[in-house]
Amino acid sequence: MDTGTTEPAGENNADAATPELVIISGMSGAGRSTAAKCLEDLGWFVVDNLPPALIPTMVELGARSQGNVARIAVVVDVRGRQFFDNLRDSLADLDSKQVTRRIVFLESSDDALVRRFESVRRPHPLQGDGRIVDGIAAERDLLRELRGDADLVIDTSSLNVHELRAKMDAQFAGEEEPELRATVMSFGFKYGLPVDADLVVDMRFLPNPHWVPELRPFTGLNEEVANYVYNQPGAKEFLDRYTELLQLIAAGYRREGKRYVTIAVGCTGGKHRSVATAEKLAARIAAEGVETVVVHRDMGRE
């Protein structure tokens, strides 16, 4: 049998374009299906509940599609938990082949997840004979390492379906990927830390406009409040020095291939100091060429 013209498997496709890969995971009930559907609407080839061991194979098949499958999104969740031991090996395999891959992790608070499962009258996949909260705790433990490796963490605790889709669109709809995207989020410490924050800034070292009667009804978006906050001793110096620190951090993120960062700016109620600072900080970051989105999580709360 003449085998002289037979090429080893894979060499025919040596020049094939390797698809871009996004791995979607996170807590059950946090919105994985919505995130996947959003990417599908943006033209991604989406595979739900693919065993992690098969991810490299899926990428190879995409590379053979002659450009017809340029972007692949894979949903990995606890339904395939018996395969999670293989995920680390699959990611290492992708890295060795220089595949561009990102991990999107959907997060949500226990309270929000319990409400969602109760509203649809379905058990949590891991609760077994226990309670919903038991299943949630087991899943958090299972996904802890994956969450730590995520390129983008989205907290959906206070998001509806449309708001989650808007966040996904903001991250993936562009034709060209920017080097780094930043979300600057104001929040109130009394409502809890944002779970998707990469960096946290505490503005409670400045006087609280809440105790100034004429400023109390307003927010940090009002000029009067912003002027009051940034006329306080140390306020402008803090903004200047923290901006310089963010420049160093951003350079490091770029070197490490991190594409997304969430900066949480907090004060007591998330209405005055944090809002004013988030706006100013976002403007500084945007001036450095970083695509920036501002979110005021708690500004409308009483």
Contacts in CASP RR format, 6 or more apart in sequence:
PFRMAT RR
TARGET T0000
AUTHOR 0000-0000-0000
METHOD contacts of the structure
MODEL  1
MDTGTTEPAGENNADAATPELVIISGMSGAGRSTAAKCLEDLGWFVVDNL
PPALIPTMVELGARSQGNVARIAVVVDVRGRQFFDNLRDSLADLDSKQVT
RRIVFLESSDDALVRRFESVRRPHPLQGDGRIVDGIAAERDLLRELRGDA
DLVIDTSSLNVHELRAKMDAQFAGEEEPELRATVMSFGFKYGLPVDADLV
VDMRFLPNPHWVPELRPFTGLNEEVANYVYNQPGAKEFLDRYTELLQLIA
AGYRREGKRYVTIAVGCTGGKHRSVATAEKLAARIAAEGVETVVVHRDMG
RE
13 63 0 8 1.000
13 64 0 8 1.000
16 63 0 8 1.000
16 64 0 8 1.000
16 66 0 8 1.000
16 67 0 8 1.000
17 63 0 8 1.000
17 67 0 8 1.000
17 70 0 8 1.000
18 59 0 8 1.000
18 63 0 8 1.000
18 97 0 8 1.000
18 98 0 8 1.000
18 99 0 8 1.000
18 100 0 8 1.000
19 45 0 8 1.000
19 59 0 8 1.000
19 62 0 8 1.000
19 63 0 8 1.000
19 65 0 8 1.000
19 69 0 8 1.000
19 70 0 8 1.000
19 71 0 8 1.000
19 72 0 8 1.000
20 70 0 8 1.000
20 71 0 8 1.000
20 72 0 8 1.000
20 100 0 8 1.000
20 101 0 8 1.000
21 55 0 8 1.000
21 59 0 8 1.000
21 71 0 8 1.000
21 72 0 8 1.000
21 73 0 8 1.000
21 74 0 8 1.000
21 94 0 8 1.000
21 99 0 8 1.000
21 100 0 8 1.000
21 101 0 8 1.000
21 102 0 8 1.000
22 39 0 8 1.000
22 44 0 8 1.000
22 71 0 8 1.000
22 72 0 8 1.000
22 73 0 8 1.000
22 74 0 8 1.000
22 101 0 8 1.000
22 102 0 8 1.000
22 103 0 8 1.000
22 104 0 8 1.000
22 172 0 8 1.000
23 55 0 8 1.000
23 73 0 8 1.000
23 74 0 8 1.000
23 76 0 8 1.000
23 101 0 8 1.000
23 102 0 8 1.000
23 103 0 8 1.000
23 104 0 8 1.000
24 32 0 8 1.000
24 35 0 8 1.000
24 36 0 8 1.000
24 39 0 8 1.000
24 73 0 8 1.000
24 74 0 8 1.000
24 75 0 8 1.000
24 76 0 8 1.000
24 104 0 8 1.000
24 106 0 8 1.000
25 32 0 8 1.000
25 75 0 8 1.000
25 76 0 8 1.000
25 77 0 8 1.000
25 103 0 8 1.000
25 104 0 8 1.000
25 105 0 8 1.000
25 106 0 8 1.000
25 143 0 8 1.000
25 146 0 8 1.000
25 150 0 8 1.000
26 32 0 8 1.000
26 77 0 8 1.000
26 105 0 8 1.000
26 106 0 8 1.000
26 107 0 8 1.000
26 143 0 8 1.000
26 146 0 8 1.000
26 147 0 8 1.000
27 106 0 8 1.000
27 107 0 8 1.000
27 108 0 8 1.000
27 113 0 8 1.000
27 136 0 8 1.000
27 139 0 8 1.000
27 140 0 8 1.000
27 143 0 8 1.000
28 77 0 8 1.000
28 78 0 8 1.000
28 113 0 8 1.000
28 124 0 8 1.000
28 125 0 8 1.000
28 126 0 8 1.000
28 136 0 8 1.000
28 139 0 8 1.000
29 106 0 8 1.000
29 108 0 8 1.000
29 113 0 8 1.000
29 116 0 8 1.000
29 117 0 8 1.000
30 106 0 8 1.000
30 107 0 8 1.000
30 108 0 8 1.000
30 113 0 8 1.000
30 156 0 8 1.000
31 106 0 8 1.000
31 108 0 8 1.000
31 156 0 8 1.000
31 164 0 8 1.000
32 75 0 8 1.000
32 77 0 8 1.000
32 106 0 8 1.000
33 48 0 8 1.000
33 75 0 8 1.000
34 161 0 8 1.000
34 164 0 8 1.000
34 165 0 8 1.000
34 168 0 8 1.000
35 104 0 8 1.000
35 106 0 8 1.000
35 154 0 8 1.000
35 164 0 8 1.000
35 168 0 8 1.000
36 46 0 8 1.000
36 48 0 8 1.000
36 73 0 8 1.000
36 75 0 8 1.000
37 46 0 8 1.000
38 164 0 8 1.000
38 165 0 8 1.000
38 168 0 8 1.000
38 169 0 8 1.000
38 172 0 8 1.000
39 46 0 8 1.000
39 71 0 8 1.000
39 73 0 8 1.000
39 168 0 8 1.000
39 172 0 8 1.000
40 46 0 8 1.000
40 73 0 8 1.000
42 169 0 8 1.000
42 172 0 8 1.000
42 173 0 8 1.000
43 71 0 8 1.000
44 71 0 8 1.000
44 72 0 8 1.000
44 73 0 8 1.000
44 172 0 8 1.000
45 62 0 8 1.000
45 69 0 8 1.000
45 71 0 8 1.000
45 72 0 8 1.000
45 73 0 8 1.000
46 72 0 8 1.000
46 73 0 8 1.000
46 74 0 8 1.000
46 75 0 8 1.000
47 58 0 8 1.000
47 72 0 8 1.000
47 73 0 8 1.000
47 74 0 8 1.000
47 75 0 8 1.000
48 75 0 8 1.000
49 75 0 8 1.000
49 76 0 8 1.000
49 77 0 8 1.000
49 79 0 8 1.000
49 80 0 8 1.000
50 58 0 8 1.000
50 74 0 8 1.000
50 75 0 8 1.000
50 76 0 8 1.000
51 80 0 8 1.000
51 83 0 8 1.000
51 86 0 8 1.000
52 76 0 8 1.000
52 80 0 8 1.000
52 83 0 8 1.000
52 84 0 8 1.000
52 86 0 8 1.000
52 87 0 8 1.000
52 90 0 8 1.000
53 83 0 8 1.000
53 86 0 8 1.000
53 87 0 8 1.000
53 89 0 8 1.000
53 90 0 8 1.000
55 74 0 8 1.000
55 76 0 8 1.000
55 90 0 8 1.000
55 94 0 8 1.000
56 90 0 8 1.000
56 93 0 8 1.000
56 94 0 8 1.000
56 97 0 8 1.000
58 72 0 8 1.000
58 74 0 8 1.000
59 72 0 8 1.000
59 94 0 8 1.000
59 97 0 8 1.000
59 99 0 8 1.000
61 69 0 8 1.000
62 68 0 8 1.000
62 69 0 8 1.000
62 72 0 8 1.000
76 87 0 8 1.000
78 125 0 8 1.000
78 126 0 8 1.000
78 139 0 8 1.000
78 142 0 8 1.000
78 143 0 8 1.000
79 125 0 8 1.000
81 126 0 8 1.000
81 142 0 8 1.000
84 142 0 8 1.000
84 146 0 8 1.000
87 146 0 8 1.000
91 101 0 8 1.000
91 149 0 8 1.000
94 101 0 8 1.000
95 101 0 8 1.000
102 151 0 8 1.000
102 152 0 8 1.000
102 259 0 8 1.000
103 146 0 8 1.000
103 149 0 8 1.000
103 150 0 8 1.000
103 151 0 8 1.000
103 152 0 8 1.000
104 150 0 8 1.000
104 151 0 8 1.000
104 152 0 8 1.000
104 154 0 8 1.000
105 143 0 8 1.000
105 146 0 8 1.000
105 147 0 8 1.000
105 148 0 8 1.000
105 150 0 8 1.000
105 152 0 8 1.000
105 153 0 8 1.000
105 154 0 8 1.000
106 154 0 8 1.000
106 156 0 8 1.000
107 147 0 8 1.000
107 153 0 8 1.000
107 154 0 8 1.000
107 155 0 8 1.000
107 156 0 8 1.000
107 157 0 8 1.000
107 195 0 8 1.000
107 196 0 8 1.000
108 116 0 8 1.000
108 155 0 8 1.000
108 156 0 8 1.000
108 157 0 8 1.000
109 155 0 8 1.000
109 157 0 8 1.000
109 195 0 8 1.000
110 133 0 8 1.000
110 136 0 8 1.000
111 157 0 8 1.000
112 156 0 8 1.000
112 157 0 8 1.000
112 158 0 8 1.000
113 124 0 8 1.000
113 132 0 8 1.000
113 136 0 8 1.000
114 132 0 8 1.000
114 133 0 8 1.000
114 136 0 8 1.000
117 123 0 8 1.000
117 124 0 8 1.000
117 132 0 8 1.000
118 132 0 8 1.000
123 132 0 8 1.000
124 132 0 8 1.000
124 134 0 8 1.000
124 135 0 8 1.000
124 136 0 8 1.000
124 139 0 8 1.000
125 135 0 8 1.000
125 139 0 8 1.000
126 134 0 8 1.000
126 135 0 8 1.000
126 136 0 8 1.000
126 138 0 8 1.000
126 139 0 8 1.000
126 142 0 8 1.000
127 134 0 8 1.000
127 135 0 8 1.000
127 136 0 8 1.000
127 138 0 8 1.000
128 134 0 8 1.000
128 135 0 8 1.000
147 153 0 8 1.000
151 258 0 8 1.000
151 259 0 8 1.000
151 260 0 8 1.000
152 171 0 8 1.000
152 259 0 8 1.000
152 260 0 8 1.000
153 195 0 8 1.000
153 196 0 8 1.000
153 262 0 8 1.000
154 164 0 8 1.000
154 167 0 8 1.000
154 168 0 8 1.000
154 196 0 8 1.000
155 194 0 8 1.000
155 195 0 8 1.000
155 196 0 8 1.000
156 164 0 8 1.000
157 195 0 8 1.000
158 297 0 8 1.000
159 167 0 8 1.000
170 181 0 8 1.000
170 293 0 8 1.000
171 181 0 8 1.000
171 260 0 8 1.000
177 259 0 8 1.000
178 259 0 8 1.000
178 290 0 8 1.000
178 291 0 8 1.000
179 254 0 8 1.000
179 259 0 8 1.000
179 290 0 8 1.000
180 250 0 8 1.000
180 253 0 8 1.000
180 254 0 8 1.000
180 258 0 8 1.000
180 259 0 8 1.000
180 260 0 8 1.000
180 261 0 8 1.000
180 290 0 8 1.000
180 291 0 8 1.000
181 259 0 8 1.000
181 260 0 8 1.000
181 261 0 8 1.000
181 290 0 8 1.000
181 291 0 8 1.000
181 292 0 8 1.000
181 293 0 8 1.000
182 260 0 8 1.000
182 261 0 8 1.000
182 262 0 8 1.000
182 263 0 8 1.000
182 282 0 8 1.000
182 285 0 8 1.000
182 290 0 8 1.000
182 291 0 8 1.000
182 292 0 8 1.000
182 293 0 8 1.000
183 260 0 8 1.000
183 261 0 8 1.000
183 262 0 8 1.000
183 263 0 8 1.000
183 292 0 8 1.000
183 293 0 8 1.000
183 294 0 8 1.000
183 295 0 8 1.000
184 263 0 8 1.000
184 265 0 8 1.000
184 278 0 8 1.000
184 281 0 8 1.000
184 282 0 8 1.000
184 285 0 8 1.000
184 292 0 8 1.000
184 293 0 8 1.000
184 294 0 8 1.000
184 295 0 8 1.000
185 194 0 8 1.000
185 197 0 8 1.000
185 262 0 8 1.000
185 263 0 8 1.000
185 264 0 8 1.000
185 265 0 8 1.000
185 278 0 8 1.000
185 294 0 8 1.000
185 295 0 8 1.000
185 296 0 8 1.000
185 297 0 8 1.000
186 264 0 8 1.000
186 265 0 8 1.000
186 266 0 8 1.000
186 267 0 8 1.000
186 270 0 8 1.000
186 274 0 8 1.000
186 275 0 8 1.000
186 277 0 8 1.000
186 278 0 8 1.000
186 294 0 8 1.000
186 295 0 8 1.000
186 296 0 8 1.000
186 297 0 8 1.000
186 298 0 8 1.000
186 299 0 8 1.000
187 193 0 8 1.000
187 194 0 8 1.000
187 264 0 8 1.000
187 265 0 8 1.000
187 266 0 8 1.000
187 270 0 8 1.000
187 274 0 8 1.000
187 297 0 8 1.000
187 298 0 8 1.000
188 266 0 8 1.000
188 267 0 8 1.000
188 268 0 8 1.000
188 269 0 8 1.000
188 270 0 8 1.000
188 271 0 8 1.000
188 274 0 8 1.000
188 297 0 8 1.000
188 298 0 8 1.000
189 202 0 8 1.000
189 204 0 8 1.000
189 266 0 8 1.000
189 267 0 8 1.000
189 268 0 8 1.000
189 269 0 8 1.000
189 270 0 8 1.000
190 268 0 8 1.000
190 269 0 8 1.000
191 269 0 8 1.000
191 270 0 8 1.000
191 297 0 8 1.000
191 298 0 8 1.000
191 301 0 8 1.000
193 200 0 8 1.000
193 264 0 8 1.000
194 262 0 8 1.000
194 264 0 8 1.000
194 297 0 8 1.000
196 262 0 8 1.000
197 262 0 8 1.000
197 263 0 8 1.000
197 264 0 8 1.000
198 261 0 8 1.000
198 262 0 8 1.000
198 263 0 8 1.000
199 246 0 8 1.000
199 249 0 8 1.000
199 261 0 8 1.000
199 262 0 8 1.000
199 263 0 8 1.000
199 264 0 8 1.000
200 263 0 8 1.000
200 264 0 8 1.000
200 266 0 8 1.000
201 242 0 8 1.000
201 263 0 8 1.000
201 264 0 8 1.000
201 265 0 8 1.000
201 266 0 8 1.000
201 277 0 8 1.000
201 281 0 8 1.000
202 266 0 8 1.000
202 267 0 8 1.000
203 229 0 8 1.000
203 265 0 8 1.000
203 266 0 8 1.000
203 267 0 8 1.000
203 273 0 8 1.000
203 274 0 8 1.000
203 277 0 8 1.000
204 266 0 8 1.000
204 267 0 8 1.000
204 268 0 8 1.000
204 273 0 8 1.000
205 238 0 8 1.000
206 229 0 8 1.000
206 232 0 8 1.000
206 234 0 8 1.000
206 235 0 8 1.000
206 267 0 8 1.000
206 273 0 8 1.000
207 232 0 8 1.000
208 267 0 8 1.000
208 268 0 8 1.000
208 272 0 8 1.000
208 273 0 8 1.000
209 215 0 8 1.000
209 216 0 8 1.000
209 218 0 8 1.000
209 220 0 8 1.000
209 225 0 8 1.000
209 228 0 8 1.000
209 229 0 8 1.000
209 272 0 8 1.000
209 273 0 8 1.000
210 216 0 8 1.000
210 268 0 8 1.000
210 269 0 8 1.000
210 271 0 8 1.000
210 272 0 8 1.000
212 228 0 8 1.000
214 224 0 8 1.000
215 224 0 8 1.000
215 225 0 8 1.000
215 228 0 8 1.000
215 272 0 8 1.000
218 224 0 8 1.000
218 225 0 8 1.000
218 272 0 8 1.000
219 225 0 8 1.000
219 271 0 8 1.000
219 272 0 8 1.000
219 275 0 8 1.000
219 296 0 8 1.000
219 299 0 8 1.000
219 300 0 8 1.000
220 226 0 8 1.000
220 229 0 8 1.000
220 271 0 8 1.000
220 272 0 8 1.000
220 273 0 8 1.000
220 275 0 8 1.000
220 276 0 8 1.000
220 279 0 8 1.000
220 299 0 8 1.000
221 275 0 8 1.000
221 276 0 8 1.000
221 279 0 8 1.000
221 296 0 8 1.000
221 299 0 8 1.000
225 272 0 8 1.000
225 275 0 8 1.000
225 276 0 8 1.000
226 276 0 8 1.000
226 279 0 8 1.000
226 280 0 8 1.000
229 235 0 8 1.000
229 272 0 8 1.000
229 273 0 8 1.000
229 276 0 8 1.000
229 277 0 8 1.000
230 236 0 8 1.000
230 239 0 8 1.000
230 276 0 8 1.000
230 280 0 8 1.000
239 277 0 8 1.000
239 280 0 8 1.000
239 281 0 8 1.000
239 284 0 8 1.000
242 281 0 8 1.000
243 281 0 8 1.000
243 284 0 8 1.000
243 285 0 8 1.000
246 263 0 8 1.000
246 281 0 8 1.000
246 284 0 8 1.000
246 285 0 8 1.000
247 288 0 8 1.000
249 261 0 8 1.000
250 261 0 8 1.000
250 285 0 8 1.000
250 288 0 8 1.000
250 290 0 8 1.000
252 258 0 8 1.000
253 261 0 8 1.000
263 281 0 8 1.000
263 285 0 8 1.000
265 274 0 8 1.000
265 277 0 8 1.000
265 278 0 8 1.000
265 281 0 8 1.000
266 273 0 8 1.000
266 274 0 8 1.000
266 277 0 8 1.000
267 273 0 8 1.000
267 274 0 8 1.000
269 298 0 8 1.000
269 301 0 8 1.000
270 296 0 8 1.000
270 297 0 8 1.000
270 298 0 8 1.000
270 299 0 8 1.000
270 301 0 8 1.000
271 298 0 8 1.000
271 299 0 8 1.000
271 300 0 8 1.000
271 301 0 8 1.000
275 296 0 8 1.000
275 299 0 8 1.000
278 294 0 8 1.000
278 296 0 8 1.000
279 294 0 8 1.000
282 292 0 8 1.000
282 293 0 8 1.000
282 294 0 8 1.000
285 292 0 8 1.000
286 292 0 8 1.000
END
